[in-house]
Amino acid sequence: MDHKLTKGQNSNYEINLTVSQDEMSSLKDKALKAFQRDLQLPWFRKGFVPLHMVEQNVKPEYIKMWIYEEAIHTWLNKIISENSNIRFIWNIYDLNQDEKTDKVIFTFKLDIYPEVEVLNKNWETIKIEKVNDNVSDQEITDTLLNIKKQYAEYVDTDKATENTVIKVKYNILEKNWNSLHNGSLFFWEEDYAEFPALKDTFNGKAKWDIVEISYKEKEIPHVLHYHKEEWKPSKISFEIIEIKNVILPEFNKETLNKFFWDEITTEEQLKEKIAETIGSQKKEMWLLQAIDKCLDEAKTSLNVSMPQTIISEEVKSRIEAMKKRFGWEDGFNKYFKAMWEDKMKQAIEEIQTSAKVSLEKFFLFRKLVELLWLENEINWEVNLDAEKKVYEKLASDETPKKKAPAKKTTKTKEE
């Protein structure tokens, strides 16, 4: 057996494996014994059919396929053991074989775990602005209002206003009044703020009133968009079936004790808790955005090439997550069938691109942690501990490489 490894550009190797016919023939008995284990013929116990009869009763192409797989498996193991310094990912692809009189030549590709290459020292100048987690009075007021809305009472009323909640039946119609799609929706002040035409449409209307609007996508919520090529929507008909006033609760000691935990007894205490929560959320969001920006800057000095094997596994993982969200196969398939073909293709491409970018940033971040000598300080099991340590380092006035631990566990290519 002879072999040749050629380094590819995308974290992979092309392997050329030449196996002599004598070596291939030596695997034939092994192949026949493998088929013998499961073969059943009259007058013979399972597993005891003579080998010459096994060969007569198994299709030749099955035997050849087994021999080829075994040959690749056997000698690939040897190749990997002889090149233990290369971190191969065991997932063969682009496999081809060329049968000669005296040999069989296999060519295939095997990915390796990506390595981040340090191109220059630009990473040493990366800085992160210090986080601003101040919470404004308006943010507290808006959050308090949203909390009150969660505990609001809804009381029937006669007329719709910009402050009422209405439930409507809708019917999307084409120009000849044929129905294209129908359903029911709720509209409230948030919808009116985003789509003012709806406020004008329903304001002052009564229960059971029917109103119509022209179909204009920019003036209606996305849920009312209709995207089937064979029909063109012209109008939307609405019938108001419920109108309710929203009665917000007063937050006093009694209601606070009813809605929240015992330690909150006044609205001021609730505001303090809101400020603390918003501040924590802002800090976490800002931290993730800052790290993301930091990694974009790091690309000028760090380079990583992602192998297709890892990208494919990440895409599969994301699609499985989508299936769970949509109710496994049925909901997932309905979601994509509802799209136009070009949009469905675009959605899949976006998943693939997102997976690739996410993986690149993961490996770049791990390399940056190594370059900043933070490996011994991070607890990877604690959420965001690594991001916080990198932030503390890069938000300080210290040059990143000045501070190193007493014991270094890894070294960069530059050193």
Buried (B, 14 or more C-beta within 10 A) or exposed (E): EEBEBEEBEEBBBBBEBBBBEEBBEEBBEEBBEBBBEEBEBEEEEEEEBEBEBBBEEBEEEEBBEBBBBBBBEBBBEEBBEEEEEBEBBEBBEEEEBEEEEEBBBBBBBBBBEBEBEBEEEBBEEBEBEEBEBEBEEEBBEEBBEEBBBEEBEEEEBEBBBBEBBBBBBBBBBBEEEEEBBEEEBEBBBEBBEEBEEBBEBBEEBEBEBEEEBEBEEEBBEEEBEBEEEEBEBBBBBBBBEBBBBBEEBEBEEEBBEEBBEEEBBEBEBBBEBBBEEBBEEBBBEBBEEBBEEBBEBBBEBBBBBBBBBBBBBBBEEBEEEBBEEBEEEEEBEEBBEEEEEEEBEEBEEEBBEEBBEEBBBBBBBBBBBBBBBBBEBBEEEEEEEBBBBBBEBBBEEEEBEEEEEEEEEEEEEEE
